[in-house]
Amino acid sequence: MYKKMRLSDTVRIAPELLGEPVQEAVKLALREKLEGLVDKRIGAIVAVKDVIEVGEGHILAGDGGVYYDAVFDALTFMPELQEIIEGSVVEVVEFGVFVGIGPLDGLVHVSQLTDEFISYDEKNSRLITRESGRAITEGDKIRARIIAVSLNEREPRDSKIGLTMRQHALGKLEWLEEARNPKEGGEEKAKPRKKKKEEPKTGKSDETGGT
């Protein structure tokens, strides 16, 4: 889930940036320091948006830079358990597919792709279902549910997000669209109409009233 959060931090402004407006220099320093980092409490910091307040600068002996305390708004992404997400497949491997969700990647293990048996087509880098012959490959759009989250602050790329596509209304978006709008060949055939039962013949002629 994306969130807009108001945060505070202290940043160092390098000597070569001291001639720039303080607000702009602080914003640049915050972006270089924080964007792309992962924090277990707030998630991944996607972007520093606006600098709200900058305190008085202070220096340290032997350091040519100036340190500022700043309050700023940032866009963050925190994956939450049971959250429904949509993303694109960025890599297909034998044991599943990696899906880009915001600044992080999640894994749909082969056991969580579908109820069908899955085979791996290494030559074309895709996974194929045995019964229906459907394939999933790089670039496909999918909808999934988050079932596991383990964020790594030191190595954000090692963060682990588990996904499933096996529940109702989840899966490759193309498959979901096909389910909503089945083609003519997949539609249920119209049932033949039952013939009306004929009334049994009695063998008697109609009475005409003649003599």
C-alpha positions as CSV (number, residue, x, y, z in Angstrom):
1,M,0.0,0.0,0.0
2,Y,1.3,3.5,-0.9
3,K,1.2,6.1,1.8
4,K,2.0,9.8,2.1
5,M,3.9,10.3,5.3
6,R,5.4,13.3,7.2
7,L,8.9,12.4,8.4
8,S,11.9,14.1,9.9
9,D,15.6,13.5,9.5
10,T,19.0,15.2,9.6
11,V,20.9,15.6,6.4
12,R,24.4,16.8,5.5
13,I,24.7,19.5,2.8
14,A,28.0,19.1,1.0
15,P,30.2,22.2,0.6
16,E,29.6,22.4,-3.1
17,L,25.9,22.8,-2.5
18,L,26.1,25.5,0.1
19,G,25.6,28.2,-2.5
20,E,22.2,26.8,-3.5
21,P,18.8,27.7,-1.8
22,V,18.7,25.8,1.5
23,Q,15.3,24.2,0.7
24,E,16.5,22.8,-2.6
25,A,19.8,21.7,-1.2
26,V,18.1,19.9,1.7
27,K,15.5,18.2,-0.7
28,L,18.3,17.0,-2.9
29,A,20.3,15.6,0.0
30,L,17.2,13.9,1.4
31,R,16.5,12.2,-1.9
32,E,20.1,10.9,-2.2
33,K,20.0,9.6,1.3
34,L,16.6,8.1,1.6
35,E,15.0,7.1,-1.7
36,G,15.2,3.4,-2.2
37,L,15.8,2.6,1.5
38,V,13.6,0.1,3.4
39,D,12.4,0.6,6.9
40,K,10.4,-2.2,8.7
41,R,8.1,0.5,10.3
42,I,7.3,2.6,7.3
43,G,8.2,0.3,4.3
44,A,10.2,1.4,1.2
45,I,10.7,5.1,0.7
46,V,9.8,5.7,-2.9
47,A,10.2,9.5,-3.2
48,V,10.8,12.7,-1.1
49,K,8.0,15.0,-2.1
50,D,8.1,18.4,-0.3
51,V,10.3,19.9,2.4
52,I,8.0,21.4,5.0
53,E,10.5,22.8,7.5
54,V,14.3,23.3,7.7
55,G,16.0,24.1,11.0
56,E,19.1,26.1,11.6
57,G,22.2,24.5,10.2
58,H,25.1,23.3,12.5
59,I,28.6,22.2,11.7
60,L,31.0,19.6,13.1
61,A,34.7,20.2,13.7
62,G,36.7,19.1,10.8
63,D,33.7,18.7,8.5
64,G,33.2,21.1,5.7
65,G,29.5,20.3,5.3
66,V,26.5,21.8,7.2
67,Y,23.9,19.6,8.9
68,Y,20.2,20.5,8.8
69,D,17.2,19.1,10.7
70,A,14.3,18.8,8.2
71,V,10.6,17.9,8.2
72,F,9.3,16.6,4.9
73,D,6.6,14.6,3.1
74,A,7.5,11.3,1.5
75,L,5.8,8.7,-0.6
76,T,6.3,5.2,0.9
77,F,5.2,1.7,0.0
78,M,4.4,-0.9,2.7
79,P,3.3,-4.3,1.5
80,E,0.6,-5.6,3.9
81,L,-0.6,-9.2,4.4
82,Q,-3.8,-10.1,2.5
83,E,-3.5,-7.0,0.4
84,I,-4.6,-7.4,-3.3
85,I,-2.0,-6.0,-5.7
86,E,-1.5,-5.8,-9.5
87,G,1.9,-5.8,-11.1
88,S,4.0,-7.0,-14.1
89,V,6.0,-10.2,-14.3
90,V,9.7,-9.2,-14.4
91,E,11.3,-12.6,-14.4
92,V,10.2,-16.2,-15.0
93,V,12.1,-19.1,-13.4
94,E,11.5,-22.8,-12.9
95,F,10.1,-22.3,-9.4
96,G,7.8,-19.4,-10.1
97,V,7.5,-15.8,-11.3
98,F,8.8,-12.6,-9.8
99,V,6.4,-9.7,-10.0
100,G,7.2,-6.0,-9.7
101,I,5.0,-4.3,-7.1
102,G,6.0,-0.7,-6.6
103,P,9.7,-0.5,-5.6
104,L,9.9,-4.2,-4.6
105,D,9.5,-7.6,-6.2
106,G,7.2,-10.4,-5.0
107,L,7.4,-14.1,-5.8
108,V,4.5,-16.3,-6.9
109,H,5.8,-19.8,-6.3
110,V,4.6,-22.4,-8.9
111,S,2.4,-24.0,-6.2
112,Q,0.6,-20.6,-5.9
113,L,0.0,-20.0,-9.6
114,T,-2.9,-22.2,-10.3
115,D,-4.6,-25.5,-9.4
116,E,-3.2,-27.1,-12.6
117,F,0.1,-28.8,-13.0
118,I,2.8,-26.4,-14.2
119,S,5.7,-27.1,-16.6
120,Y,8.7,-24.8,-17.3
121,D,9.6,-23.9,-20.9
122,E,13.2,-22.8,-20.4
123,K,13.7,-22.0,-24.1
124,N,10.9,-19.4,-24.1
125,S,11.2,-18.5,-20.4
126,R,7.6,-19.2,-19.6
127,L,5.5,-21.4,-17.4
128,I,2.7,-23.4,-19.0
129,T,-0.4,-25.1,-17.5
130,R,-0.8,-28.7,-18.5
131,E,-4.6,-29.0,-18.8
132,S,-5.5,-25.6,-20.4
133,G,-2.2,-24.8,-22.1
134,R,-2.1,-21.3,-20.7
135,A,1.2,-19.6,-20.4
136,I,2.7,-16.9,-18.2
137,T,5.8,-15.0,-19.3
138,E,7.7,-11.8,-18.7
139,G,5.6,-8.6,-19.1
140,D,2.3,-10.3,-18.3
141,K,0.0,-8.3,-16.0
142,I,-1.2,-10.3,-12.9
143,R,-3.4,-9.8,-9.9
144,A,-2.3,-11.5,-6.6
145,R,-2.7,-11.5,-2.9
146,I,0.2,-10.9,-0.5
147,I,0.6,-13.9,1.9
148,A,4.1,-13.3,3.3
149,V,6.3,-10.2,4.0
150,S,9.9,-10.1,5.2
151,L,11.6,-6.8,4.7
152,N,15.4,-6.5,4.8
153,E,16.6,-3.0,5.9
154,R,20.3,-3.6,5.2
155,E,19.7,-5.2,1.8
156,P,16.4,-4.1,0.3
157,R,16.8,-6.4,-2.7
158,D,16.8,-9.4,-0.3
159,S,13.4,-8.5,1.0
160,K,10.9,-11.3,0.5
161,I,7.2,-10.9,-0.5
162,G,5.2,-14.0,-1.1
163,L,2.2,-13.9,-3.4
164,T,-0.7,-16.2,-4.4
165,M,-2.8,-16.3,-7.6
166,R,-4.9,-19.3,-6.7
167,Q,-7.9,-17.6,-5.1
168,H,-11.0,-16.3,-6.7
169,A,-10.6,-13.3,-9.0
170,L,-6.8,-13.6,-8.9
171,G,-4.5,-14.5,-11.7
172,K,-3.2,-13.3,-15.0
173,L,-5.4,-10.3,-16.1
174,E,-5.9,-11.8,-19.5
175,W,-7.3,-15.0,-17.9
176,L,-9.7,-13.0,-15.7
177,E,-10.9,-11.1,-18.7
178,E,-11.5,-14.3,-20.7
179,A,-13.5,-15.7,-17.7
180,R,-15.7,-12.6,-17.7
181,N,-16.2,-12.5,-21.5
182,P,-16.1,-16.1,-22.7
183,K,-15.8,-16.6,-26.5
184,E,-18.5,-18.1,-28.5
185,G,-16.7,-21.4,-28.6
186,G,-16.6,-21.6,-24.9
187,E,-20.2,-20.6,-24.3
188,E,-22.7,-23.2,-23.3
189,K,-24.6,-24.5,-26.2
190,A,-28.3,-23.8,-26.3
191,K,-30.4,-26.7,-25.3
192,P,-32.7,-28.1,-28.0
193,R,-36.4,-27.4,-27.5
194,K,-38.5,-30.3,-26.5
195,K,-41.1,-31.4,-29.1
196,K,-44.7,-30.9,-28.2
197,K,-46.5,-34.0,-27.4
198,E,-49.0,-34.9,-30.1
199,E,-52.5,-35.6,-28.9
200,P,-53.5,-39.3,-29.4
201,K,-55.8,-40.1,-32.3
202,T,-59.1,-41.7,-31.3
203,G,-60.2,-42.9,-34.8
204,K,-63.6,-41.2,-34.4
205,S,-64.8,-38.7,-37.0
206,D,-66.2,-35.4,-35.9
207,E,-69.9,-35.3,-35.6
208,T,-71.5,-33.0,-38.2
209,G,-75.2,-33.4,-37.2
210,G,-76.2,-35.0,-40.6
211,T,-78.9,-37.7,-40.9
